Amino acid sequence: MKEIIDKYHGPIIWTLLIFQLLLFVINIPGLYVDFDDTWLGEQAIMFARDGIVSSEMFQDYLRYNERILVYHKAFIWSGGLFIKLFGLSLYSLRLVSILFGLILGGLIYLFCKKYYNSTIFRLTIMILLACPLIFRYAALYRPEVMLTTFGFGSFFLLYEYIKRNQTIFLILSAIVAGLSVLVHLNGLIFIGAGVALLLFNKRWSGFVTFSTLSVLIASLYFYEALGNMELFRLQFVGDPSNAGSNLQWYMPFKNLISEHQRLFRRPEIYGITILFLLSAFYQIKSKTLKSRSILVYAFSLIVLLGIISQNKTTKFYGIMLFPYFALITAQNIYLLLTESDRLKSYLQKLFIVMLALVIGFSLFFSFQIILTEKEDWVSRHRAVASHMKQNSRVIVPMNFIFNEIDNYEIVALNLARMIISNRGGEFDKETVCNMADEFNTEYIVIDEKYRKLIDCQPGDTTCLEHNQFKYQGSEYEFDIYKRDTTLIE
């Protein structure tokens, strides 16, 4: 058995890794437009244009049309920079996530090269690519991959400080941890985990320096709010993600005790979670854990994410934990490859079964996305635009901004739905048309999602006629209606 493992494990790991990388590259072109591609993408577009972040799609909701103060600052700035460099395109924005994914891979390589070996590096990347959330969100314009890169960079530098006792690494780690808060407010967990790691290793002076410097850097998040605290407070408390509700004193405790709902919510996340827990438990039990610092840091992140993050359905926040999960899991796989007698353990047998399931599911998930979640959004939206006069005001699904944001005054259907809900109304044909009147829009475009909500059939020529919007045509899943005051009820 040992001879077979020694002979074939290298080629098998390389084959799986190359195949996963190939699938990821194939996944990039034409991947569907996600909600956050549009919501965050518009903010980056406006920043590239005007130098400040605002929203036309959401009009005067929370005064977003004036200026947005509560946003993922460094992430949006990066998106704006990439638009300046490469032009207005969804691919320009998605390059941010892809670039930081590559940087994360580079940091993991350097870490493994210094403290482990190349096999553990390849296993770590293999495990990460086997995570459906990485496969999907590393190719979308969302901040988690960039945030994860900053977090791992801070951990790597802090680990260097603990091992080498050189203050420069402590200072750099604190700066990077503070900057992670500018990428996303969830970056606070990297400050907290860094503090926990320093206390665990009894680095008392390092704890003071790290805490002070990282918090000072993180406080830059609020510099735009200076002199405009009323607007900042309005947007923070009223944010659609309900971030403001976390201000209640009891929420951290409530959030923490329900964190399992995220980590064990769906196969996309509980596979790697179980692998991590099995690996950690076995390595602690068998005293084969090479570094307790990684485990302390990982569990600190789990606890802190549980405390500050209210929405447990937001499974992609778990991405921030995955590099540490993958490292511990990779160490366990390497242990089995080099000491095959450990396969006699029932815990390790369970681990092998779970590993096979995770890899199998990841391949199935990857093919499912590649085969079913592709769309040529530019052609689709251009076809829809052919039914509407340029520069007119339209109320449409948010993804229409790619690449029609320069050609129309766009109001998001999501905005209409939020306003109607906040007013206690039902989202139906009449209220949609009332919102179109309120925003003085000339066209309404609805897709499959909104057709179901307002109870219309595809290509329904009379759907909105009662409210003076005449059917203009259909393109793909979109139906287009134009205001026509000649229609009589």
TANORPE-V363105 format. One record per residue. N is the residue number from 1. RES is the residue in one letter. OMEGA is omega as a letter, one per 30 degrees, with the letter a starting at -180 (* if undefined). D_CENTER is the distance of its C-alpha to the mean C-alpha in Angstrom with 1 decimal. Layout:
n: {N	N}
res: {RES	RES}
omega: {OMEGA	OMEGA}
d_center: {D_CENTER	D_CENTER}
This chain:
n: {1	2	3	4	5	6	7	8	9	10	11	12	13	14	15	16	17	18	19	20	21	22	23	24	25	26	27	28	29	30	31	32	33	34	35	36	37	38	39	40	41	42	43	44	45	46	47	48	49	50	51	52	53	54	55	56	57	58	59	60	61	62	63	64	65	66	67	68	69	70	71	72	73	74	75	76	77	78	79	80	81	82	83	84	85	86	87	88	89	90	91	92	93	94	95	96	97	98	99	100	101	102	103	104	105	106	107	108	109	110	111	112	113	114	115	116	117	118	119	120	121	122	123	124	125	126	127	128	129	130	131	132	133	134	135	136	137	138	139	140	141	142	143	144	145	146	147	148	149	150	151	152	153	154	155	156	157	158	159	160	161	162	163	164	165	166	167	168	169	170	171	172	173	174	175	176	177	178	179	180	181	182	183	184	185	186	187	188	189	190	191	192	193	194	195	196	197	198	199	200	201	202	203	204	205	206	207	208	209	210	211	212	213	214	215	216	217	218	219	220	221	222	223	224	225	226	227	228	229	230	231	232	233	234	235	236	237	238	239	240	241	242	243	244	245	246	247	248	249	250	251	252	253	254	255	256	257	258	259	260	261	262	263	264	265	266	267	268	269	270	271	272	273	274	275	276	277	278	279	280	281	282	283	284	285	286	287	288	289	290	291	292	293	294	295	296	297	298	299	300	301	302	303	304	305	306	307	308	309	310	311	312	313	314	315	316	317	318	319	320	321	322	323	324	325	326	327	328	329	330	331	332	333	334	335	336	337	338	339	340	341	342	343	344	345	346	347	348	349	350	351	352	353	354	355	356	357	358	359	360	361	362	363	364	365	366	367	368	369	370	371	372	373	374	375	376	377	378	379	380	381	382	383	384	385	386	387	388	389	390	391	392	393	394	395	396	397	398	399	400	401	402	403	404	405	406	407	408	409	410	411	412	413	414	415	416	417	418	419	420	421	422	423	424	425	426	427	428	429	430	431	432	433	434	435	436	437	438	439	440	441	442	443	444	445	446	447	448	449	450	451	452	453	454	455	456	457	458	459	460	461	462	463	464	465	466	467	468	469	470	471	472	473	474	475	476	477	478	479	480	481	482	483	484	485	486	487	488	489}
res: {M	K	E	I	I	D	K	Y	H	G	P	I	I	W	T	L	L	I	F	Q	L	L	L	F	V	I	N	I	P	G	L	Y	V	D	F	D	D	T	W	L	G	E	Q	A	I	M	F	A	R	D	G	I	V	S	S	E	M	F	Q	D	Y	L	R	Y	N	E	R	I	L	V	Y	H	K	A	F	I	W	S	G	G	L	F	I	K	L	F	G	L	S	L	Y	S	L	R	L	V	S	I	L	F	G	L	I	L	G	G	L	I	Y	L	F	C	K	K	Y	Y	N	S	T	I	F	R	L	T	I	M	I	L	L	A	C	P	L	I	F	R	Y	A	A	L	Y	R	P	E	V	M	L	T	T	F	G	F	G	S	F	F	L	L	Y	E	Y	I	K	R	N	Q	T	I	F	L	I	L	S	A	I	V	A	G	L	S	V	L	V	H	L	N	G	L	I	F	I	G	A	G	V	A	L	L	L	F	N	K	R	W	S	G	F	V	T	F	S	T	L	S	V	L	I	A	S	L	Y	F	Y	E	A	L	G	N	M	E	L	F	R	L	Q	F	V	G	D	P	S	N	A	G	S	N	L	Q	W	Y	M	P	F	K	N	L	I	S	E	H	Q	R	L	F	R	R	P	E	I	Y	G	I	T	I	L	F	L	L	S	A	F	Y	Q	I	K	S	K	T	L	K	S	R	S	I	L	V	Y	A	F	S	L	I	V	L	L	G	I	I	S	Q	N	K	T	T	K	F	Y	G	I	M	L	F	P	Y	F	A	L	I	T	A	Q	N	I	Y	L	L	L	T	E	S	D	R	L	K	S	Y	L	Q	K	L	F	I	V	M	L	A	L	V	I	G	F	S	L	F	F	S	F	Q	I	I	L	T	E	K	E	D	W	V	S	R	H	R	A	V	A	S	H	M	K	Q	N	S	R	V	I	V	P	M	N	F	I	F	N	E	I	D	N	Y	E	I	V	A	L	N	L	A	R	M	I	I	S	N	R	G	G	E	F	D	K	E	T	V	C	N	M	A	D	E	F	N	T	E	Y	I	V	I	D	E	K	Y	R	K	L	I	D	C	Q	P	G	D	T	T	C	L	E	H	N	Q	F	K	Y	Q	G	S	E	Y	E	F	D	I	Y	K	R	D	T	T	L	I	E}
omega: {a	a	l	l	a	a	a	a	l	l	a	l	l	a	l	a	l	l	l	l	l	l	a	l	l	a	a	a	l	l	a	l	a	l	a	l	a	a	l	l	l	l	l	l	a	l	l	a	a	a	l	a	l	a	l	a	a	l	a	l	a	l	l	a	l	a	l	a	l	a	a	a	a	l	l	l	l	l	l	l	a	l	l	a	a	l	a	a	l	l	l	l	a	l	l	a	a	l	a	l	l	l	l	l	l	l	l	l	a	l	a	l	a	a	l	l	a	l	l	l	a	l	l	l	l	l	l	a	l	l	a	a	l	a	a	a	l	l	l	l	l	a	a	a	l	l	l	l	l	a	a	l	l	l	a	a	l	l	l	l	a	a	a	l	l	a	a	l	l	a	a	l	l	l	a	l	l	l	l	l	l	l	a	a	l	l	l	a	l	l	a	a	l	l	l	a	l	l	l	a	l	l	a	l	l	l	a	a	a	a	a	a	a	l	l	l	a	a	l	l	a	a	l	a	a	a	a	a	a	l	l	a	l	a	a	a	a	a	a	l	l	l	a	a	l	l	l	a	a	a	l	a	l	l	a	a	l	a	l	l	l	a	l	a	a	a	a	a	a	l	a	l	a	l	l	a	l	a	a	a	a	a	l	a	a	l	l	a	a	a	l	a	l	a	l	a	a	a	l	l	l	a	a	l	l	a	a	a	a	a	a	l	a	a	a	l	l	l	a	a	a	l	a	l	a	l	l	l	l	l	a	l	a	l	l	a	a	l	a	l	a	l	l	l	l	l	l	l	l	l	a	l	a	l	l	l	a	a	l	l	a	l	l	a	a	l	l	l	a	a	a	a	l	l	l	a	a	l	a	a	l	l	l	a	a	l	a	l	a	l	l	l	a	l	a	l	a	a	l	a	l	f	a	a	l	a	a	l	a	l	a	l	l	l	l	a	l	a	l	l	l	l	l	a	l	l	a	a	a	a	l	a	l	l	l	l	a	l	l	l	a	a	l	l	l	l	a	a	a	l	l	a	a	l	l	l	l	l	a	a	a	a	a	a	l	a	l	l	a	l	a	a	l	l	a	a	a	l	a	l	a	l	a	a	l	l	a	a	*}
d_center: {41.8	41.0	42.4	40.2	37.0	38.1	39.0	36.0	32.9	32.3	32.5	30.4	27.5	27.8	28.1	25.0	22.9	24.3	23.8	20.1	19.6	21.7	19.7	16.4	18.4	19.9	16.6	15.6	18.4	18.3	15.0	14.8	13.5	10.5	11.0	8.4	10.0	13.1	12.5	10.9	13.0	16.1	15.7	15.6	18.5	20.5	20.0	21.3	24.2	25.2	23.9	22.5	19.4	20.5	20.1	22.8	21.1	21.1	24.6	26.0	23.6	23.3	25.0	21.8	24.3	25.9	23.1	19.6	19.7	16.7	13.7	11.3	14.4	14.2	11.1	13.1	16.2	15.0	14.2	17.6	19.2	18.1	19.5	22.6	22.9	22.2	22.7	20.9	18.9	15.5	16.0	16.7	13.3	11.5	13.9	12.0	9.2	12.2	14.4	12.4	12.0	15.8	16.4	14.7	17.1	19.9	19.5	19.6	22.6	24.4	23.8	25.2	27.9	29.2	28.9	28.8	29.5	28.2	28.2	25.8	23.5	23.7	23.2	20.1	18.5	19.8	18.3	14.8	15.2	16.6	13.4	12.3	8.6	9.0	11.3	9.2	5.8	7.9	9.8	7.8	7.6	4.2	5.1	4.0	6.7	8.9	8.9	9.7	12.3	13.9	14.1	15.8	17.9	19.1	19.9	21.8	23.8	24.7	25.7	28.0	29.5	30.3	31.9	33.7	34.2	33.7	32.6	30.9	28.0	27.7	27.6	25.0	22.8	23.2	22.4	19.2	18.1	19.1	17.3	14.0	14.6	14.8	11.3	10.0	12.7	11.3	12.7	16.0	15.7	16.4	19.5	20.6	20.2	22.1	24.7	25.1	25.5	28.1	30.0	29.9	31.5	33.9	33.0	34.2	34.6	31.3	29.7	31.4	30.4	26.7	26.3	28.2	26.7	23.0	23.5	25.4	22.7	20.1	22.6	22.2	19.3	22.2	24.4	23.8	24.8	28.1	30.8	28.5	27.6	28.5	25.8	23.2	24.3	24.4	20.8	19.5	21.5	21.1	17.3	16.3	13.7	16.9	16.0	19.7	21.0	20.0	23.0	25.3	26.9	26.5	22.8	21.7	24.2	23.1	19.4	20.4	22.8	20.3	17.5	18.8	17.7	14.0	15.2	17.7	16.3	16.0	17.0	13.5	13.3	16.9	18.3	17.0	17.6	21.2	21.8	20.9	23.2	26.0	25.9	25.9	28.7	30.8	30.6	31.5	34.3	35.7	35.3	33.6	30.5	30.6	28.6	28.1	26.1	23.0	23.5	24.1	21.0	18.8	20.5	20.3	16.5	16.7	19.2	17.7	14.3	16.5	18.5	16.2	13.6	15.5	13.4	13.7	12.6	8.9	8.8	5.3	6.5	9.0	7.6	9.3	12.4	12.7	14.8	17.3	17.5	18.0	20.6	22.6	22.5	23.6	26.5	27.6	27.7	29.7	32.0	32.8	33.4	35.8	37.4	37.7	40.0	37.0	36.3	39.2	36.9	35.8	32.5	31.9	33.1	30.5	27.9	29.1	28.9	25.3	24.3	26.0	24.3	20.8	21.7	23.4	20.7	18.1	20.7	21.3	17.6	17.4	20.6	19.7	16.7	19.0	21.9	20.6	17.4	18.9	20.3	22.2	20.8	23.0	26.1	25.3	24.7	27.8	29.8	28.9	29.8	33.2	34.2	33.5	35.2	33.3	32.5	32.9	30.6	28.6	26.5	24.0	20.6	17.9	17.2	20.8	19.9	19.4	22.1	24.4	23.2	26.4	28.7	28.2	27.6	24.6	24.2	21.3	22.4	19.6	21.6	24.7	23.4	22.2	25.6	27.6	25.9	26.5	30.1	30.5	31.2	30.4	28.3	31.0	33.0	34.9	32.2	30.1	33.2	34.0	30.7	31.5	34.8	33.4	31.2	34.1	32.2	34.3	32.1	29.8	27.6	26.3	24.4	24.6	22.3	24.4	27.7	27.3	26.6	29.8	31.8	32.5	33.3	32.1	34.5	36.2	38.6	39.6	36.3	36.3	39.9	41.0	39.0	40.2	37.4	38.8	37.2	36.7	35.3	32.4	30.1	28.0	26.3	27.1	30.2	31.5	33.9	35.9	37.7	41.4	43.7	46.6	45.2	47.2	46.1}
